[in-house]
């Protein structure tokens, strides 16, 4: 079993990624999972459906890393070339696997004759162990050879995630001596990255031995991340210090969300239901509230008003959040107006400003509305 932190390289295979036709969400998901396991991800490469390019990338990655994870290119069509590319890099020949072929035929039995092209998915090189795919036709591969491990995963996100958690993670934990990364997060709203950095002072540069700190901006505010591969209890002190230094700009930690904190505050003031009316946001607030898992208050629905007037009647609820996003000024700032009315709580019209453009601007406006609620009733 290899010692030390294993190094990994991700290969995202598919011309559609390079053309911008799909977003590479697989790489983002796997990057987070690898970090949590204690694997040091060194780079992510995006590759076209080209056998020679794929083979060269596998050869280079196997020389540079302990673990290579590739997604995509395992389908049945002529441009699914990941198997062929890895076989070339390994210097091995693809051959039909009778067990895989039998599984494929059983899968297609309920749908009629199996297209002959699907037999490509039953090909395997001698050094590869097949990884079952219970929700798709493309099996994955686990190849352990010459001091490196190569994992092939389907490109379909649901299939990839299922195979990763069920098949790959247990093998990685058995193969490598892993030191999981422990992470704690402080979440703020209303301050920019530079202002958060100034407020934290030396805590950001020297959070403690073996502890790393980082700041990153998101639509729901600026997040501060502390991480360590040592005892996770050591993260408690810098976390508490950050909360103290950032004051009421902090709305939560770790898995807490701004919407959930805001809705919990309304529930604490006797609201059992909430509705929304919004304009200029393309339904960003409705989407955020619909996704929010807040067991102590029910979101009964929202109304979109395209004419930038939030005076329209709303669904009946204990509280109604009214959000109006105004046009940007010459400095790229937009005015966000928020008010709350209802039988349980009320909030006079409140104005704030945000930066951003397009969908980002709309989501930031919705989160600004939630922060207004959080500060008023949290």
C-alpha positions in Angstrom: 0.0 0.0 0.0 1.6 3.3 -1.1 2.7 5.7 1.7 2.2 9.5 1.7 -0.6 11.5 0.2 -1.5 10.1 -3.2 -1.4 12.4 -6.2 -4.2 12.4 -8.7 -5.0 13.7 -12.1 -8.5 14.0 -13.6 -9.2 13.6 -17.3 -12.6 14.8 -18.6 -13.1 13.2 -22.0 -15.5 14.4 -24.6 -15.4 17.0 -27.5 -18.7 18.3 -26.2 -16.9 19.7 -23.1 -14.3 21.5 -25.2 -17.0 23.0 -27.4 -18.9 24.3 -24.4 -21.9 22.3 -25.1 -22.0 20.8 -21.6 -20.6 22.0 -18.3 -18.0 19.6 -16.7 -19.8 19.1 -13.4 -18.2 15.7 -13.0 -14.7 17.2 -12.5 -16.1 19.6 -9.8 -17.8 16.7 -8.0 -14.8 14.5 -8.1 -12.4 17.2 -7.0 -14.4 17.8 -3.8 -14.6 14.0 -3.2 -10.9 13.5 -3.7 -10.0 16.3 -1.3 -12.3 14.8 1.3 -10.7 11.4 1.0 -7.2 12.9 1.4 -6.0 12.7 -2.3 -4.0 15.5 -3.7 -5.5 16.5 -7.0 -2.8 18.1 -9.1 -4.6 19.0 -12.3 -7.7 18.5 -14.4 -7.5 18.1 -18.2 -10.2 18.2 -20.8 -9.7 16.0 -23.9 -11.4 15.6 -27.3 -12.7 12.3 -28.6 -9.4 11.5 -30.2 -7.7 8.2 -29.6 -4.1 9.5 -29.9 -4.8 12.4 -27.6 -6.4 10.2 -25.0 -3.6 7.6 -25.2 -1.0 10.3 -24.8 -2.8 11.9 -21.8 -3.1 8.6 -20.0 0.6 7.8 -20.6 1.6 11.2 -19.2 -0.8 11.1 -16.3 0.3 7.6 -15.2 3.9 8.8 -15.1 3.0 11.9 -13.0 0.4 10.6 -10.6 -0.6 7.7 -8.3 -4.2 7.9 -9.4 -5.8 8.8 -12.7 -9.5 9.2 -12.9 -11.2 9.6 -16.3 -14.9 10.4 -17.0 -16.6 10.0 -20.3 -16.0 8.1 -23.6 -17.4 4.8 -22.4 -20.5 4.8 -24.6 -21.3 2.5 -27.6 -20.7 5.0 -30.4 -17.7 5.4 -32.8 -16.5 8.5 -30.9 -16.4 6.8 -27.5 -12.7 6.1 -27.4 -11.6 6.1 -23.8 -11.2 2.3 -23.7 -9.1 2.3 -26.9 -7.0 5.2 -25.6 -6.1 3.6 -22.3 -5.5 0.2 -24.0 -2.9 1.9 -26.3 -1.3 3.7 -23.3 -1.0 0.3 -21.5 0.2 -1.6 -24.6 -2.6 -4.1 -24.1 -5.3 -5.5 -26.5 -9.0 -5.1 -26.1 -10.9 -8.3 -26.1 -14.6 -9.3 -25.5 -15.5 -10.1 -21.9 -18.2 -12.8 -22.0 -19.5 -11.9 -18.5 -19.9 -8.2 -19.5 -21.6 -9.2 -22.8 -24.0 -11.4 -20.9 -24.9 -8.6 -18.5 -25.5 -6.2 -21.4 -27.8 -8.6 -23.2 -29.8 -9.1 -20.0 -30.1 -5.4 -19.6 -31.4 -4.9 -23.1 -33.7 -7.9 -23.0 -36.6 -5.9 -21.6 -36.3 -3.3 -24.4 -35.9 -5.4 -27.5 -32.8 -6.5 -29.5 -29.5 -4.9 -28.4 -27.8 -2.8 -31.0 -24.6 -4.4 -32.1 -22.6 -1.2 -31.3 -23.2 -1.8 -27.6 -20.9 -4.8 -27.7 -18.1 -2.3 -27.6 -19.0 -1.8 -24.0 -18.1 -5.4 -23.2 -14.5 -5.0 -24.3 -11.8 -5.1 -21.7 -8.0 -5.2 -21.4 -6.4 -8.0 -19.3 -5.3 -5.7 -16.5 -8.7 -4.0 -16.0 -11.3 -5.1 -13.5 -14.8 -4.2 -14.6 -16.8 -1.9 -12.3 -20.6 -2.6 -12.3 -23.0 0.1 -13.5 -26.4 -0.8 -12.1 -28.1 2.2 -13.7 -26.4 2.3 -17.1 -24.9 0.2 -19.9 -21.3 1.4 -19.6 -19.2 -0.5 -17.1 -16.2 1.2 -15.5 -12.6 0.0 -15.2 -10.2 -0.3 -12.3 -6.6 -0.8 -13.5 -3.8 -1.3 -11.0 -0.5 -1.6 -12.9 3.1 -0.4 -12.7 2.6 1.6 -9.5 -0.4 3.6 -10.6 -4.2 3.2 -10.5 -6.4 4.2 -13.4 -10.2 4.5 -13.0 -12.6 4.9 -15.9 -16.1 6.2 -15.1 -19.1 7.0 -17.2 -19.7 10.5 -18.3 -23.4 10.5 -17.3 -23.3 12.3 -13.9 -25.8 10.0 -12.1 -24.0 6.9 -13.3 -20.6 8.4 -12.5 -21.6 9.4 -8.9 -23.1 6.0 -8.2 -20.1 4.1 -9.5 -17.7 6.4 -7.6 -19.4 6.0 -4.2 -20.3 2.3 -4.5 -17.3 0.9 -6.4 -14.3 3.3 -6.4 -14.2 4.8 -2.9 -14.0 1.4 -1.1 -11.2 0.4 -3.5 -9.3 3.6 -2.9 -9.6 3.3 0.9 -8.2 -0.2 0.7 -5.4 0.6 -1.7 -4.0 3.9 -0.4 -3.0 5.1 3.1 -5.4 8.1 3.1 -5.5 11.0 5.4 -8.9 12.6 5.0 -9.1 16.4 4.7 -11.2 17.9 7.5 -12.9 21.2 6.5 -14.9 23.8 8.5 -16.5 26.8 6.8 -17.7 30.2 8.0 -20.2 31.9 5.7 -20.8 35.6 5.5 -22.9 38.1 3.5 -22.5 41.8 3.0 -18.7 42.0 2.9 -16.3 41.5 -0.1 -13.3 39.2 -0.2 -10.8 42.0 0.7 -13.0 43.3 3.5 -13.2 39.8 5.0 -9.4 39.4 4.7 -8.8 42.7 6.5 -11.2 41.9 9.3 -9.5 38.6 9.9 -6.0 40.0 10.0 -3.3 37.5 11.0 -5.8 34.7 11.5 -6.0 34.3 7.8 -2.3 34.1 7.3 -1.5 32.0 10.4 -4.6 30.0 11.4 -2.5 27.4 13.2 0.1 24.6 12.5 -1.1 22.2 9.9 -4.2 24.3 9.2 -4.8 26.0 5.9 -7.2 29.0 5.3 -8.8 30.3 2.2 -11.4 32.8 1.1 -13.7 32.5 -1.9 -16.7 34.4 -3.2 -20.0 32.9 -4.1 -23.4 34.3 -5.0 -24.5 33.6 -1.4 -21.6 35.6 0.1 -18.0 35.2 0.9 -17.0 31.9 2.5 -13.9 31.3 4.7 -12.6 27.8 4.7 -10.3 26.2 7.3 -8.9 22.8 6.6 -6.4 20.2 8.1 -5.4 16.6 7.7 -4.6 16.5 11.5 -7.1 16.3 14.4 -10.3 18.1 13.2 -10.8 19.4 16.8 -8.0 21.9 16.1 -10.3 23.7 13.6 -12.6 24.8 16.4 -10.4 27.7 17.6 -9.9 29.5 14.2 -13.5 29.0 13.4 -14.6 30.6 16.6 -12.2 33.5 16.1 -13.4 34.1 12.6 -17.1 34.2 13.8 -16.1 36.7 16.5 -14.1 39.0 14.2 -16.7 39.0 11.4 -19.7 39.7 13.7 -23.2 39.9 12.3 -22.0 39.4 8.7 -21.7 35.7 9.6 -24.9 33.9 8.8 -23.8 30.3 9.4 -21.1 27.6 9.3 -20.5 24.4 7.3 -23.8 23.1 5.8 -26.0 26.0 6.9 -27.5 28.0 4.1 -28.6 31.6 4.0 -32.2 30.8 3.1 -32.5 28.2 5.8 -31.2 30.6 8.4 -33.6 33.3 7.3 -36.6 31.0 7.2 -35.7 29.7 10.7 -35.8 33.3 11.9 -39.2 33.8 10.5 -40.4 30.6 12.1 -39.1 31.8 15.5 -41.3 34.8 15.1 -44.4 32.7 14.7 -44.5 32.3 10.9 -45.6 28.8 9.7 -45.8 29.7 6.0 -44.0 32.0 3.6 -44.8 33.3 0.0 -42.8 35.5 -2.3 -43.4 38.1 -5.0 -40.4 39.2 -7.2 -39.6 41.2 -10.2 -36.4 41.5 -12.3 -34.9 38.2 -11.0 -36.3 35.6 -13.4 -37.5 33.6 -10.4 -34.2 33.4 -8.6 -35.8 33.8 -5.2 -38.5 31.2 -6.0 -35.8 28.7 -7.0 -33.8 29.3 -3.8 -36.8 29.0 -1.5 -38.1 26.0 -3.3 -34.8 24.2 -2.8 -34.5 25.2 0.9 -35.1 22.4 3.4 -36.6 24.2 6.3 -38.9 21.9 8.3 -40.3 24.6 10.6 -41.8 26.8 7.9 -43.6 26.0 4.7 -42.9 27.8 1.4 -46.3 28.0 -0.3 -45.1 29.4 -3.6 -44.1 32.6 -5.4 -45.3 35.0 -8.0 -43.1 36.5 -10.8 -44.0 40.0 -11.9 -42.3 40.9 -15.2 -43.2 44.6 -15.1 -40.9 45.4 -12.1 -43.8 46.0 -9.9 -44.2 43.9 -6.8 -47.6 45.3 -5.8 -49.4 42.2 -7.1 -51.3 40.0 -4.8 -49.4 37.0 -3.4 -50.3 33.5 -2.2 -51.8 33.5 1.3 -49.2 33.1 3.9 -48.1 34.3 7.4 -45.4 36.3 5.7 -44.8 37.5 2.1 -41.3 38.6 0.9 -41.4 41.2 -1.8 -38.3 41.6 -3.9 -37.6 44.1 -6.7 -34.3 44.2 -8.6 -33.7 47.5 -10.3 -31.5 48.2 -13.3 -27.7 48.6 -13.0 -26.1 52.0 -12.7 -23.0 53.2 -14.4 -20.8 51.5 -11.9 -22.3 48.0 -12.4 -24.3 48.2 -9.1 -28.0 47.2 -8.9 -30.5 48.3 -6.2 -32.3 45.6 -4.4 -35.6 46.5 -2.6 -37.0 44.1 -0.1 -40.1 44.3 2.1 -42.0 41.8 4.2 -45.7 41.9 5.0 -48.1 39.5 6.6 -50.2 38.8 9.7 -47.2 37.6 11.8 -44.3 39.9 10.8 -43.6 42.9 8.7 -40.5 44.8 7.5 -40.6 48.3 5.9 -39.0 48.7 2.5 -35.3 48.1 2.7 -32.7 48.9 0.0 -29.3 47.5 -0.6 -26.9 47.3 -3.5 -25.2 44.4 -5.2 -22.7 43.9 -8.1 -22.9 41.3 -10.9 -24.6 40.8 -14.2 -27.0 38.3 -15.8 -28.1 35.3 -13.8 -25.4 36.0 -11.2 -27.0 39.4 -10.5 -30.4 37.8 -10.1 -29.2 35.2 -7.7 -27.3 37.7 -5.7 -30.4 39.8 -5.4 -32.3 36.8 -4.1 -29.6 36.1 -1.5 -29.6 39.7 -0.6 -33.3 39.5 0.2 -32.7 36.4 2.3 -29.9 38.3 4.2 -32.3 41.2 4.8 -34.8 38.7 6.3 -32.0 37.0 8.3 -30.8 40.3 9.8 -34.3 41.5 10.7 -35.6 38.3 12.2 -32.6 36.1 12.9 
